[in-house]
């Protein structure tokens, strides 16, 4: 039997040349082959093409964690769905490298694994509905198939894939922990050479065949992560505690104790300041649209609060590969948080009975197959139901595409929760979106701090208004003409 076990990470990457293309997973530090990334950084390779789901800035020292962004000085091209963290300036940290010649090719969370699968299975290309009418269609062929527009997407065939798994046997069969599967199985299938770093290497037969996710035929080299070293279980747990110590991360990745029940104010035409609904009430109203047996994907911000008010029997989905997962880990329960149990926004969740774990390809099939109700936020919505929620500017590096485009194009129903106006009092429901589009004509229902509005073929139907508000006052803060429902009523708190 061929020996696939290498003694060191440097030995495992020794033959990788300048100009290589390398696929590597990264959902923050989760599922990242940190030691292999560190090894090619030490090697000093240049002109690399890096294929990764998320490229975020170095939020830790390289002694604590090494992410794909550590390779920015060595990159020629980057293929990714996310550059940066929206609240930390999105892709601003990459601009200096773009100015020096780095090419950035944007894709979506669902299109990336689809292109890798096309490469793995020998397909010449795929036609995808994701990105029609958006930045993703620029410079690409479009085709109408059965009356629907699609974009031509080329397959991705990496020279190498860097994989992080929990266990490998000496034949290369891999077993992953929790949501660490992500895109790694399809990356391994698509690459010419796959190198895996693992917590443990066991003898052949010690991994139950039913537990093998990536068969050994797709794995060429294996390196054991030394106990207590970079990327080891001990160090991953330390990262969780470091994230908890950082206020920004703690607010974003853990469920906070208590809720913000403060209400905003809005000025009406008379000059009077009137009270708006708070974020929890918006979420509560949106959650009432869900029914027992629904599968739902919740975006960041207000949508995430819907989980607190959903009826029993609603099953939550996360695009990184979790279905039916449990509640978020509370901020005072950091000991329960694990990097292999995170949702699509990186929030730590609690595993529960009935939960299913899968790779991103399977998750994308759930998204695009019309099986999910999607609840997201927005910067703008047009009178036709166009959605802009990934970028509030004109620079592609000013926002993060992520999985939003997949979630709205393939959903059974799209519900948007948001404030009705900007902080400056300008309408966010507009005649035409001025921000880069997420998708065209995809929104079904809008729940704001002032109203519930249904997007219909005839136009925007105003179904409910906030207590104390009139249809005329809501119209004054909405650009498109609203159709007032015959049974207009107030939103129940």
N, C-alpha and C positions, 0 to 999 in steps of 0.2 A: 504494500500500500504506500502510495506517495506520501512523503512527509510534508504536511501543510503547516506545521507549527514552527514559527520563527522565534529566535531567542530574544530579539529586541525590535523595537519599532523602527530604529534607524536601519537595521538590516532589512526589514520588510519593505521599506520604501527606497532602498538603495538604487534600484534600476529605473526609477521614475525620472524621465528626462524633462528638461525645460520644454515649455509649450504643451504639456500634457493637459487633458481635460479630466477633472476629478469631480465626481458627485459625492456629496457629504450632507447628511441630515443635520438640521439644527432648528430646534424649537426653543430658542433661548439655549441654555446649557443642556436641555433634555435631549437624550438620544444622540449626542454629538461624540464622534470619535476623536476626542481631544488629543490623545497621545500621537495619533497619526498626523494630525494637523501640526502639532508641535514639531514632529520629526521633519516634515517637509519645510517648515519654517527654518529649522536649524540647517537643513541641507542647502538653503538659499536658492531654491528653484525660482525661475522667472517665467514670465509670459504664460501664466497658467489661466485656464478657463475653469472657473468654479461654478458648479451647479448645486444650489442649495435652496431649501424652502424659505429660510429667513436669514437675512444678514443684519444682525444688530450690533451696535457698538460694543467695545470692550468694557463691560460694566464691572468686571473683576480684574485683578492683576493676573498676569499669565502664570503665576505660581498657584493661583486659586482655580482658574478655568481658562481654557483656550478655545475660542470660537472661530468660525470661518473668517470673521473680520480681521483676525490677526494676519491673514494672508493678503490683505489689500495691497501692500507695497509690491507683492509678487504677481498680482493678477494682470492679465491682459483683457479678460472678459469675465463678466458676471451674469449668470442666468438665475433669476430669483423672482419670487412673488412679493417679498417684503424686504424693503431696505429701511432699517432704522425702527424706532419706536415713535409713534405719532406725537405723544406728549413730550418727547425729548428732542424734537426738531426733525423727526423722520430721517431722511437721507442726507442731512446737511454734512454729516461726518465723512461722506463719500465724495463730496464735490471736488475736493482738492485732487483726488485721484482721477476723476472724470476729466478735469482740466489738464491732467498730464497724459490723457489718452485712454483711460479705462473705458471700455464699452460695457454698458449695462443693458441687458435684454430683459424686459419685464414679462412676466407670465402670471398665471393665477395659481392658487393652491391646487385646483383640480386639473388644470391643463398641464402642469409640470409632470405629474405621474402618468398622465395619459400619453404624453410625448415619450417618456421613458419606456412605457409599455410598447409603444409603436416601435421603438428602437430594439427592444428585447425580442419582439415577435417578428421582426423582419418586414414590418409594414413601411411602405414608401412615405406615408404621411397620414394625417388625420384631418377631418373637417370638424371644427368645433363651433358650437353656437355661443361660446363664452367670449365676450369681448366685442361683439358686433356693435358698432357705433361708438366705440371707446378707443382709448390710446392703443389697445392691443391689436387693433386691425390695421394700424398704420403700416403701409408698405407691403401688405400681404394680399394674396389673391382671395377673393370672396366668391362663393358659389351659392346659388339658390337650389335647395334640394327639397322636394315636396312642399314648395311654397315658403320655406324657411331659410333665412340667410345663415351661412356658415363661413368660418375663416379657415384657410389652409394653414396647418401647423406642421412643421417639420419634425421628424423623430429626433430624439436625443440618444446618442450612443457614446457614453463617456469612455475614456481610456481606462480609468480606474474608478472604483467606488470604495469609500472609506465607511465601514459599518461599525456600529457599537451595539453589541448584543450581550445578553446576560451569560449564556452558556454556549459553548461549542464542543462537539466531540471531535476526535482527531480526523474524521472524514470531512469535517467542515459544516456539518448540520448545525443550524443556529436556532436558538430559543431566546425570545425577547421578554423583557419585563413590561407589563402594563401597556401604556401608550407609546413606548419606545419603538414600536414597529414603524409607525409613520410611513415615510417613503422608502425606508431602507430595503425591504424585500424587492421592490421593483428596481431600485438602484443597483442592487446586486445582480439582478437578472440582465440588466441592460449593459453593464460594464464589461469590458474585455478582461479586466483583472479586478477581482474583489479582495480587499484586505479587511479582515475583521479584528477589532480589539474586543476582548470579552472579559467578564469578571472571573470566569472559571473555564478551564479546559478539562473535559472528562473523557473517559475511555469510550470507544464505540459501543453502543448499546445502552449507555447510561442515560441517554435522553429518550424518553418515550417517543416512538414514532408519531404518535398523535400530537405531540407537543412541538415537533419540528415545524418551523415557519419557513425558513429559507433552507432548502436542501443543499447538501454539500457540493453538488455539481456546479452551483453558482458561486462557490467560495474557493479562492485559491490560496490564501495565506491567513494564518491565525496567530495572534499575539496575545498572551495573557497580560492583563493589567495587574501590576504588582500591588499587593495589599497595602492600602493606605496611601497610594500614590495618586497622581493626577487622574481624575475620572473614575476612581474606585468608589465602591459603595460608601465608604467612610467619608470621602471627600465630597461626594454628591450630597450627603446629608449635611455636611458643613455648609455647602452652598445654600441649602434651604434656610439655615439659620442666618446666614449673611443677608439673604434676600429679606428675611423678616426684620432684620435690624434696620434696613434702609426704608425710610418712611414711604417714599414713592412706590417701591415694590410691594410693601406690606399692604398699602391701600388698594393696589391693583390686583394682587395675587391671592389675598385672603379675604374672607367675608368679615366685614367690620362689625363690631358690636354696636347695635343701635342703628337707626336710619336717620337720614337728613330729611326732616319733615317741614323744613322752612319753605315758605311759599314766595314766589317772585311777584313783582308788580308790573303792570303794563299800563301805559297811558292810552286812553281812548280819546275820540275826537273832541269831547267836551273839556279835555284837560285833566279829567279825573283819573286818579291812579286806582286801578282795580286789581284784585288779587287773582293770581293764576293758581293752577293746580301744582302740587309739589311732584317731585320725580316718582315717589312711591305710588301716588295716586294714578299717575300716567301708567305706570307698570301694572298696577292692579286692574285698570280698565282694559289694557291690552290683553292681560292674562285671561280675562273673561271671554275672549274669543276662542280659547282653547277648550277642547272637550276630552273626556276620558278616552284613551286609546290613540290620541294624536301623538305624532312624533314632532318635536320642535327643536330648532336650533336658535339659540339666543346670542345676539351680538353683545359687544361691550357697552358699558354705560347703563342707560335706563333699561334696555332689553334684558340685561342680566338680572335686574331686580324682579323681573316677571316670575322667576323661579320661586320667589317667596310667596306668590299669590296664585299659582297654578292650581287648577282642580286636581284631585287625586286621579291617578291613572295616566297623566301626561308623561311621555318618555322623552328625556333630553338626549340630544345628539351633539357630538362635537366633531368638527371636521378632521381633527388629527387622529381619530380612530376610537371613539368611545360612544357607546349607546346604552342608555339606561343607567347612567352614572348617578352617584349620590350627591348630597349637598356640598357646597364649598366648605373647605376647612376654615374654622373660625380663627381670627387673628390671635386669640389667646390659646390656641391648640396647635402651635407650630410643630410639636412632636409628632402629630399625625400626618404631616405633609411629606409627600414623597415626589421626587422629580419624575417618576414613572407613572404618576397619576395626576396629569394636568389636562385641562380642557384646551380648546383652540386658542383662547386668549392667554394661556399660560397659567391660569388659576388652578390652585390645588383643589382637588375634589376628593370626596370620600368614596371608596369602592363599596358597592352594595350587592346583595344577591340579585340575580337576574341581569346584571350588567354584562354586556358583550364588548370585547375588544377586537380591533381589526386594524389593517393597514389603511393608508389614505386612499388607495385605489378603491377598496370596498366602501369606504366612507363616501367617496365621490359618487359611487353608483347610487347610494342612498340619497345624496343631494340632487343629482341630476335626473333621477328617475321619478320625480314628482311625488315623493313619499313624505316630504317634510313641510311643515309650516315654518317659515323664517321670520324672526322678529329682529330688526336691525335699527340703527340710528341713521341720521341723514344730515348733510349740510344743506341740501336743497332737494325739493321735489317739484317737478313741473306739473302743469295742468293736465298733461297726458299720462302722468304716472312715471315719467322718466326719473331716475334716481341718481344723485351725485352724493356719495358718502365716503370716498376714499382720499380725496385731495381737495383742499380749500384754496388752491392756487393754480398757477399755470406751469410750474416746474414739476416734472414727473417725480423728482426726488423729494418733493414736498409732501408726499402722502405714502400710504402703504396699501397696496392692492389686496393682498391676502386672499381670503376665500370668498369675499363679498360678491364678486361677479358670479361665481359658481352658485352661491346660495340663492341669488335672486332669479337667475335664469332658469334654474331647474326646480324651483320650489312649487309645491301645491298651492301655496298662498303666501304672499309677502305683506307683512304688517310693519309699518314704520312707527317708532316712538321717538318724539323729539320735542324741544321747545318750539313754539309757533314762530318765534322771531329770533333774530340775532340779539346779542347783548346791546347793540345799538338801536334795536327796535325795528329793524328791516325785516320784511317777510322772508321766510324760508320756503314757503310754498309760492312758487313763481310761475310766470307764463312759460319761460324757457330757462333751463338751467345754465348758469354761467360758469359753473365749476366743471371739471372733467367728469364725464358720465361713468357710472358703474354699470348701468344697463338702461335700455330704452323700454318704456311702457311695461314696467314690471311690477309696480306697486298696486296693491289691492285695497289697503286700508291705512289711514294715517290717524294716529292718536297723539295729540299734542296737549300742552298745558291749557289750551283754550277750547279744543274741539275734537270731535271724532268725525272724520271725513272719508267717505268711500269713493274710490276712483271707479267711475262707470264709463260706458261707451258714450253717454251723453255729456259727461263732464264730472266735476267734483260735487258730490252730494253731501251736504252738511247734515249729519244725522243727530249729533249731540253737541251741546255747548257747555262750557264750564259754568258752575253755579254763579248766578248774578250777571252773566254775560248774555248779550243779545246776538242774533244772527248778523245784524248790521255792524256791530262792533267787531265781530270776528272777520267779517268781510273787509273791513277797513284795514286789517292787518294781513290780508291775503291778496296776492296779485290777481290770480284767475277769478273769473266770476263763479260764485258758488250757487249751486242749486239747493234751495232750502227744502228739506224733507217735510212732507205733510205732517208727520208725527214728530217734529223736532222736540227733543227733550233735553233735560240737564243731565250731565254725567254724574252718575252716582259715586260718592266718595268711597 
